[in-house]
Amino acid sequence: MNRKLNRNRKGHLEVVHDEKNKQRPILIIGGTGKTGRRVAQRLLNRGIPARIGSRTGKPPFDWNHTDSWKPILEGIGAVYITYYPDLAAPGAADAVGEFAKLAVQNGVKRLVLLSGRGEEEAQRSEKALQHSGADWTILRSSWFAQNFSEHFLLGPVLSGTIALPVGDVKEPFIDVEDIADVAVAALTDTKHVGEVYELSGPRSLTFSEVTKEIAKATRREIQYINISIESFTTELRQQGMSEEMVSLMAELFTEVLDGRNSHVVDGVERALGRDPRSFIDYVKSAATTGIWEGRK
Ligand SMILES: NC(=O)c1ccc[n+]([C@@H]2O[C@H](COP(=O)([O-])OP(=O)(O)OC[C@H]3O[C@@H](n4cnc5c(N)ncnc54)[C@H](OP(=O)(O)O)[C@@H]3O)[C@@H](O)[C@H]2O)c1
């Protein structure tokens, strides 16, 4: 077994049997999602064994079916946890806490949780992780840039109108490639144990500014409209969204996007020793995939 000397949080040197834990696969809950599939690809590139935890994985994993939790943890050394649909959803903290406890009982040593900035409900999940008995790292993230290309804002971009209940509030959107880099570092290197990394991009932008950047890169006319929260929720209901998701979206847009997270934070630099990617670089790279021309 390989051993290495590491300095622990009190500054003492300790022997770390990291290789043993590295041999055990890393479980990626949400491993086909925006951050999870990038984490999986990075582990694959480095030859680190990984297992996907999702309803389509083998064995399947479902947050709503607790009997699917134990089989997926078999032989696992570390877990990257993304909760679906959102850590702010009712019941999320209880589910994350129960899952973390079960993981530790099954021999998992390290847990890395994807969380959201300024979300009271998400912080309940963070606490549950911190009390699980595992080595933990928390990635407390800003809004993803990829919401405009791989999530619920892709449709509005393609339609030429982004209509949201947000005015001049700025958000330091983060590229999920950076989240994946930090997650892989936390899953594979003990120096990130016990860290809460607040993650953001290098600059805060309003939704109107973001819309202009995407319009410029795609050479298309896209307008941004600031609508009332009532029009927004009515539109979501008309699209067939469940009441639970509608109230979750309303909470995210009113409570979380009130300016509390507008400031840029240094988690990417602290974790990786480099600057985060800019929104403009994200836009350029997403534009080259053809996603905003409906090519993908
Ligand atoms: N979007 C943002 O701006 C933002 C910002 C901060 C934090 N977050 C947090 O990010 C997390 C989501 O991470 P993500 O965006 O990387 O994931 P994602 O793209 O939303 O992907 C969802 C993943 O979860 C799986 N999944 C769906 N339903 C499931 C279920 N019932 N049980 C188990 N797995 C299920 C999906 O695979 P299958 O379909 O195969 O099951 C897929 O792998 C949320 O907890 C949210 O709070 C998001």
The ligand as an SDF file (V2000), in Angstrom:
LIG
                    3D

 48 52  0  0  0  0  0  0  0  0999 V2000
  -28.3630   25.0340  -11.8730 N   0  0  0  0  0  0  0  0  0  0  0  0
  -27.7380   25.8640  -11.0590 C   0  0  0  0  0  0  0  0  0  0  0  0
  -27.4990   27.0290  -11.4050 O   0  0  0  0  0  0  0  0  0  0  0  0
  -27.2820   25.3710   -9.6960 C   0  0  0  0  0  0  0  0  0  0  0  0
  -26.5260   26.2290   -8.8830 C   0  0  0  0  0  0  0  0  0  0  0  0
  -26.0750   25.7680   -7.6410 C   0  0  0  0  0  0  0  0  0  0  0  0
  -26.3610   24.4580   -7.2320 C   0  0  0  0  0  0  0  0  0  0  0  0
  -27.1090   23.6520   -8.0400 N   0  0  0  0  0  0  0  0  0  0  0  0
  -27.4030   22.2750   -7.5860 C   0  0  0  0  0  0  0  0  0  0  0  0
  -26.9630   21.3650   -8.5650 O   0  0  0  0  0  0  0  0  0  0  0  0
  -27.6570   20.1230   -8.3660 C   0  0  0  0  0  0  0  0  0  0  0  0
  -27.8910   19.4630   -9.7110 C   0  0  0  0  0  0  0  0  0  0  0  0
  -26.6340   19.1250  -10.2680 O   0  0  0  0  0  0  0  0  0  0  0  0
  -26.4200   19.0590  -11.8280 P   0  0  0  0  0  0  0  0  0  0  0  0
  -26.9490   20.3240  -12.4350 O   0  0  0  0  0  0  0  0  0  0  0  0
  -25.0170   18.6580  -12.0690 O   0  0  0  0  0  0  0  0  0  0  0  0
  -27.3850   17.8580  -12.2140 O   0  0  0  0  0  0  0  0  0  0  0  0
  -28.4620   17.8270  -13.3890 P   0  0  0  0  0  0  0  0  0  0  0  0
  -27.8680   18.3080  -14.6650 O   0  0  0  0  0  0  0  0  0  0  0  0
  -29.7130   18.4760  -12.8720 O   0  0  0  0  0  0  0  0  0  0  0  0
  -28.6650   16.2740  -13.5980 O   0  0  0  0  0  0  0  0  0  0  0  0
  -29.5650   15.5070  -12.9210 C   0  0  0  0  0  0  0  0  0  0  0  0
  -28.9110   14.1600  -12.6360 C   0  0  0  0  0  0  0  0  0  0  0  0
  -29.6780   13.5130  -11.6410 O   0  0  0  0  0  0  0  0  0  0  0  0
  -30.1870   12.2810  -12.1550 C   0  0  0  0  0  0  0  0  0  0  0  0
  -31.5320   12.1370  -11.6100 N   0  0  0  0  0  0  0  0  0  0  0  0
  -32.6950   12.7080  -12.0130 C   0  0  0  0  0  0  0  0  0  0  0  0
  -33.6950   12.3110  -11.2200 N   0  0  0  0  0  0  0  0  0  0  0  0
  -33.1570   11.4730  -10.2880 C   0  0  0  0  0  0  0  0  0  0  0  0
  -33.6710   10.7380   -9.1910 C   0  0  0  0  0  0  0  0  0  0  0  0
  -34.9730   10.7600   -8.8720 N   0  0  0  0  0  0  0  0  0  0  0  0
  -32.8290    9.9850   -8.4720 N   0  0  0  0  0  0  0  0  0  0  0  0
  -31.5120    9.9120   -8.7790 C   0  0  0  0  0  0  0  0  0  0  0  0
  -30.9540   10.5950   -9.7900 N   0  0  0  0  0  0  0  0  0  0  0  0
  -31.7800   11.3650  -10.5410 C   0  0  0  0  0  0  0  0  0  0  0  0
  -30.1250   12.3880  -13.6630 C   0  0  0  0  0  0  0  0  0  0  0  0
  -29.9220   11.1150  -14.2710 O   0  0  0  0  0  0  0  0  0  0  0  0
  -31.1340   10.1020  -14.6090 P   0  0  0  0  0  0  0  0  0  0  0  0
  -32.1130   10.8790  -15.4220 O   0  0  0  0  0  0  0  0  0  0  0  0
  -30.4390    9.0020  -15.3390 O   0  0  0  0  0  0  0  0  0  0  0  0
  -31.6920    9.6300  -13.3070 O   0  0  0  0  0  0  0  0  0  0  0  0
  -28.8710   13.2360  -13.8380 C   0  0  0  0  0  0  0  0  0  0  0  0
  -27.7220   12.4420  -13.7420 O   0  0  0  0  0  0  0  0  0  0  0  0
  -28.9470   20.4620   -7.6130 C   0  0  0  0  0  0  0  0  0  0  0  0
  -28.9440   19.8360   -6.3540 O   0  0  0  0  0  0  0  0  0  0  0  0
  -28.8870   21.9780   -7.4330 C   0  0  0  0  0  0  0  0  0  0  0  0
  -29.3510   22.3510   -6.1600 O   0  0  0  0  0  0  0  0  0  0  0  0
  -27.5570   24.0720   -9.2640 C   0  0  0  0  0  0  0  0  0  0  0  0
  1  2  1  0
  2  3  2  0
  2  4  1  0
  4  5  1  0
  4 48  2  0
  5  6  2  0
  6  7  1  0
  7  8  2  0
  8  9  1  0
  8 48  1  0
  9 10  1  0
  9 46  1  0
 10 11  1  0
 11 12  1  0
 11 44  1  0
 12 13  1  0
 13 14  1  0
 14 15  2  0
 14 16  1  0
 14 17  1  0
 17 18  1  0
 18 19  2  0
 18 20  1  0
 18 21  1  0
 21 22  1  0
 22 23  1  0
 23 24  1  0
 23 42  1  0
 24 25  1  0
 25 26  1  0
 25 36  1  0
 26 27  1  0
 26 35  1  0
 27 28  2  0
 28 29  1  0
 29 30  1  0
 29 35  2  0
 30 31  1  0
 30 32  2  0
 32 33  1  0
 33 34  2  0
 34 35  1  0
 36 37  1  0
 36 42  1  0
 37 38  1  0
 38 39  2  0
 38 40  1  0
 38 41  1  0
 42 43  1  0
 44 45  1  0
 44 46  1  0
 46 47  1  0
M  CHG  2   8   1  16  -1
M  END
$$$$
